[in-house]
Amino acid sequence: MRTAARSILAPLSVLGALGAAGGELRLLPEPGQELKRTFVESTSWELQDLEMSAGGAGVDQDLVETLGRSELELACTDQLEDVSDGQVLELVRSVETARVDSSFEIPEAGLQFRTLCVSPLEGEPLRFEWDEEEELHTASLEGGVEEDLDLELVWMDLDLSGFLPGESVEVGDDWELSMEAVGRFLRPGGELFLRPEEVTKGSFQTVPTTAVLASSMANVGQSTDEFEGEAEAVLEELREDEGVAVIAFEIEVESEADHTERLALFVEIADDKEGTEVQESVYQTELVGKGTLLWDLELGRMRSVDFEGELVITADLVWNEDLFEQSLTLEASYEVAGSTRIKAAVELVE
C-alpha cells in the first residue's frame, strides 16, 4: 500500500544563522542515523456543563463532579536510509507505541469508566520516500496490516522543523509560527487510526457507552491538525555548554473537528448493543499555553520540547439507541476544562 504523505517543508532543511553565535539553526539529517522518538500528551479535565435529551425531551439532572484524564503516547524509531543535500529521500519508521489511555470518574456515584485505544500501526514499519515530481513524501506499509488505512493522513516530519525561523536571527529575536507547524506539533505524525481495545461499558441509567467512547476524544492529539489562532516563538538563549538553542513559544488556538465517522467506528467495534447509530459528533477545542523547544546545534534537530497549556473542549453528540423497546434519539452537549502537558524527546541511537 502506498500513498502520498504531506510534508511541511520541501526540502526538509531550514536555515537560520544565529548572528552573534556564528552558527546556523537548521535541520541536518544524515544517512544512516537512527533516531528514537517519544511523545506524550497528558491531559486532565473537569466537567463544566452538561445537557442531555432523549426523544426530544430534556433529561433533568444535577451537574455532578466528573473528573477525567487521558494520556496519548507515541514512540517510534526512525532509520534514515537515504539523504541528499539536506533532504530525506528515504526513511523507515518502526512504531513501537501509538495509543491513548483515557478514563473518567464520578466520585459521588462511585463510577469509573476507561477506554484504551490502540493504533494498528503499532509494531508495523512505515516507509517514507521522497517524490521529486510531486515534492512530497509517499508512505507505504511494509507490514501485514489488513485494514485499508489512508496513509495520506500520516506525515513524516516529527522534528518540529516548522518552528525554526527560516531566516537569520539573534538571541531575543521573535517570529510567527504557522498554523500548519502548530498542527504538526499538537498532532504528532498525523492520523494514528486509533481503535478501542478495552472499554468499560455504560448504560442509560449511568453513562451510555457511546458517551464513554466519545470521552476518549477529549484531548488535543486526536482533535485535528487544522487550527486557527496565533503562535509565536523567540530565540531565548544559546546554551553553549549544552550545545542547544532554546526556543520559547506561545500558542493560542482553537479548532473544530467532526468525529462522527470516528465515533461511529468506535461504537461498531466496542459496543455489542444493536440499534446504536451515531448521527453527529463534533468537538471544539480552545488551547492556550507556553512551551520550550531545545534544538541540538551539532546534530541539527530537536532534542526535546515541553509544553503546558489550559484547554476547553465542548462536544455535541447525537445518536440513536434502542431503549425501552423503542429507538430513541439521544443528544448530549457537554463542556470540559482542564490542563494539558506535552513532552517530546529525540535521542540519537549510537
C-alpha positions in Angstrom: 0.0 0.0 0.0 1.5 3.3 -1.0 0.0 6.8 -0.8 1.1 10.4 -0.5 2.1 11.8 2.9 2.1 15.6 3.2 5.4 17.2 4.2 5.5 20.6 5.8 8.9 21.5 4.2 10.3 20.5 0.9 13.2 20.0 1.1 13.4 19.4 4.8 16.1 21.9 5.6 15.7 25.2 7.5 18.5 27.8 7.6 18.7 30.5 10.2 22.0 32.0 11.1 22.5 32.6 14.8 24.0 36.0 14.4 26.4 36.5 17.3 27.0 32.8 17.7 28.2 32.5 14.1 26.3 29.2 13.7 23.2 28.0 12.0 19.8 26.8 13.2 18.9 24.2 10.8 17.8 20.6 10.2 20.7 18.4 9.5 19.6 14.8 8.6 22.4 12.3 8.0 22.1 9.0 6.2 22.4 6.0 8.5 21.2 7.9 11.5 18.8 6.0 13.8 16.6 8.3 15.9 14.4 7.2 18.8 11.4 9.5 19.4 8.9 9.7 22.2 5.8 12.0 22.5 3.4 12.1 25.5 0.4 14.3 25.9 -1.1 14.1 29.4 -4.5 15.8 29.8 -6.8 16.2 32.8 -10.2 17.9 32.9 -13.3 18.5 34.9 -16.9 18.6 33.6 -18.2 22.2 33.5 -21.6 21.8 31.8 -23.9 19.0 30.6 -27.2 19.0 28.8 -29.0 15.8 27.6 -32.2 14.9 26.0 -34.0 11.7 25.0 -36.6 11.6 22.3 -36.6 15.4 22.2 -37.4 15.7 25.9 -34.8 17.2 28.2 -33.3 15.0 30.9 -33.3 16.7 34.2 -30.1 16.1 36.2 -27.8 17.9 38.5 -24.3 18.6 37.4 -22.1 16.3 39.5 -18.4 16.3 39.8 -16.8 14.4 36.9 -13.1 14.2 36.5 -11.3 12.9 33.5 -7.8 12.2 32.3 -6.1 10.9 29.1 -2.6 10.1 28.0 -1.6 9.9 24.4 1.7 8.1 23.8 3.7 7.8 20.6 7.1 6.1 20.5 8.9 5.2 17.3 12.4 4.7 15.8 13.4 6.3 12.5 16.1 4.9 10.3 17.3 7.5 7.8 18.3 5.3 4.8 19.0 7.9 2.2 19.7 11.7 2.4 20.9 14.1 -0.2 21.6 17.8 0.2 19.7 18.0 3.5 16.7 16.2 2.0 15.5 13.0 3.5 14.9 10.7 0.5 14.1 7.5 2.3 13.2 6.8 5.9 11.8 3.7 7.7 9.8 4.3 10.8 9.1 1.5 13.3 6.2 2.4 15.5 6.6 0.8 19.0 3.7 2.5 20.7 0.7 4.5 19.5 -2.2 4.6 21.9 -4.5 6.7 24.1 -5.5 5.6 27.6 -8.4 7.7 28.9 -10.7 7.5 31.9 -13.2 9.5 33.9 -14.9 9.1 37.2 -18.0 10.3 39.0 -16.8 10.2 42.7 -20.2 10.8 44.2 -21.7 7.8 42.4 -18.6 5.6 42.7 -18.5 5.2 38.9 -15.3 4.8 36.9 -15.0 4.4 33.1 -11.9 3.6 31.0 -11.2 3.4 27.3 -7.9 2.2 25.8 -7.4 2.9 22.1 -4.6 1.3 20.2 -3.3 2.0 16.7 -3.0 -0.8 14.1 0.4 0.9 13.2 1.9 -0.5 16.4 4.6 -2.9 15.5 4.4 -2.1 11.8 7.2 -0.5 9.8 6.3 2.6 7.7 8.5 3.6 4.7 8.6 7.2 3.6 10.1 8.0 0.2 10.6 11.4 -1.4 8.7 12.1 -4.7 10.7 14.6 -6.5 8.0 15.4 -9.1 5.2 15.9 -6.5 7.6 17.4 -3.9 6.2 15.3 -1.1 6.8 12.1 0.8 4.9 9.0 0.0 4.2 6.5 2.8 3.8 2.8 2.5 3.3 0.0 5.0 5.8 -2.8 4.9 3.9 -5.0 7.4 0.8 -7.0 7.2 -1.9 -4.6 8.3 -5.2 -5.9 6.9 -7.1 -2.7 7.4 -7.1 -0.3 4.5 -5.6 2.8 6.0 -5.4 6.2 4.3 -1.7 7.0 4.7 -2.2 10.4 3.1 -3.2 11.4 6.7 0.2 10.3 8.0 3.3 12.6 7.8 7.0 12.0 8.3 8.2 15.2 9.9 8.4 14.8 13.7 11.3 17.3 14.2 9.2 20.5 14.7 11.3 21.9 11.8 8.4 24.3 11.2 9.2 26.0 14.5 12.6 27.3 13.1 12.7 30.9 11.9 13.7 30.4 8.3 15.9 33.4 8.4 18.9 34.9 10.3 18.1 35.5 13.9 19.9 36.6 17.1 19.1 35.9 20.7 16.0 37.9 21.5 14.5 37.8 18.0 11.0 36.5 17.6 8.9 35.2 14.7 5.4 33.9 14.0 4.7 30.2 13.8 2.4 29.0 11.1 -0.8 27.2 12.0 0.5 24.2 9.9 3.6 24.0 12.1 1.4 24.2 15.3 -0.9 21.4 13.9 2.2 19.2 13.3 3.2 19.7 16.9 -0.2 19.1 18.5 -0.9 16.1 16.4 2.4 14.3 16.0 2.7 12.0 13.0 -0.8 12.9 11.8 -3.6 10.2 11.9 -2.8 7.3 14.2 -6.0 5.3 13.3 -6.8 4.6 16.9 -9.2 1.8 17.7 -10.9 1.0 21.0 -9.4 -2.2 22.5 -10.6 -2.1 26.1 -13.8 -0.3 27.1 -15.8 0.0 30.4 -19.4 -0.4 29.2 -22.0 2.1 30.4 -25.8 2.3 30.4 -28.6 4.8 30.0 -29.0 4.9 33.8 -25.3 5.7 34.3 -23.4 6.9 31.3 -24.2 5.5 27.8 -21.4 3.5 26.2 -21.5 5.9 23.2 -20.7 8.8 25.6 -18.0 6.8 27.3 -16.3 6.2 23.9 -16.8 9.9 23.0 -15.0 11.0 26.1 -11.8 9.2 24.9 -11.5 12.0 22.3 -11.3 14.8 24.9 -7.7 15.6 24.2 -5.7 17.7 21.8 -3.8 15.0 19.9 -7.0 13.5 18.5 -8.7 16.7 17.6 -7.4 17.9 14.2 -4.2 19.4 12.6 -6.2 22.4 11.3 -6.1 25.2 13.9 -6.9 28.9 13.9 -5.3 31.5 16.1 -1.9 32.9 16.9 1.5 31.5 17.8 5.0 32.9 18.1 8.5 31.9 19.1 11.6 33.7 20.3 15.2 32.6 20.4 15.6 32.9 24.2 19.2 31.8 24.7 22.1 29.8 23.5 23.5 27.2 25.9 26.9 26.7 24.5 27.9 24.2 27.3 24.9 22.0 26.3 25.1 22.7 22.6 21.5 23.8 22.3 19.4 26.7 21.2 16.4 27.5 23.5 13.3 28.5 21.6 10.4 29.6 23.8 7.0 29.7 22.1 3.4 30.6 22.9 0.2 29.2 21.4 -3.4 30.5 21.5 -5.5 28.5 19.1 -8.9 26.9 18.5 -10.2 24.2 16.3 -13.4 22.3 15.3 -13.3 18.6 14.4 -16.1 16.4 13.1 -15.6 13.0 14.6 -18.9 11.5 13.5 -17.3 8.7 11.4 -14.7 8.1 14.1 -17.2 7.7 16.9 -19.4 5.5 14.7 -16.5 3.2 14.1 -15.7 3.1 17.8 -19.3 2.2 18.6 -19.2 -0.5 15.9 -16.0 -2.0 17.3 -16.7 -1.7 21.0 -20.4 -1.7 21.7 -22.2 -5.1 21.4 -25.6 -3.4 21.7 -27.6 -3.5 18.5 -29.5 -0.5 17.2 -26.9 2.2 18.1 -26.3 4.7 15.3 -24.1 7.8 15.6 -25.5 10.9 13.8 -23.2 13.7 15.0 -20.1 14.0 17.0 -18.5 17.5 16.8 -15.7 18.8 19.1 -14.5 22.4 19.6 -11.1 22.9 21.3 -9.6 26.1 22.7 -6.0 25.9 23.8 -3.6 28.5 25.4 -0.2 27.6 26.5 3.6 28.1 26.6 6.5 25.8 25.8 10.2 25.4 25.3 11.9 23.7 22.4 15.6 22.7 22.8 17.3 22.5 19.4 20.5 20.5 19.1 23.0 22.7 17.2 25.5 19.9 16.5 23.1 17.3 15.3 20.7 19.8 13.7 17.4 18.5 15.1 15.0 18.8 18.0 16.4 17.4 21.3 13.2 17.9 23.4 10.1 20.0 23.9 8.0 20.7 26.9 4.6 22.5 26.7 1.9 23.3 29.2 -1.5 24.7 28.4 -5.0 25.3 29.5 -7.8 23.9 27.4 -11.6 24.0 27.0 -13.3 21.3 24.9 -17.0 21.3 24.0 -18.7 18.4 22.3 -22.1 17.9 20.7 -23.3 14.3 20.3 -26.4 12.9 18.6 -27.1 9.2 18.3 -30.0 6.7 18.1 -30.2 3.9 20.7 -32.7 1.1 21.3 -34.1 1.8 24.8 -37.3 0.5 26.5 -38.3 -1.4 23.3 -38.1 1.6 21.1 -35.5 3.6 19.2 -34.7 6.9 20.9 -32.7 9.8 19.7 -30.3 10.9 22.4 -28.5 14.2 22.4 -25.7 15.3 24.7 -23.8 18.6 24.8 -21.0 19.0 27.3 -18.0 21.2 28.2 -14.9 20.2 30.0 -12.0 22.4 31.1 -8.6 21.5 32.3 -4.9 21.4 31.5 -2.5 19.5 29.2 1.2 18.9 29.2 3.1 17.7 26.1 6.6 16.3 26.3 8.6 15.0 23.4 12.2 13.9 23.0 14.6 12.7 20.3 17.6 10.5 21.0 20.3 9.5 18.6 20.9 5.8 18.8 24.7 5.1 18.7 
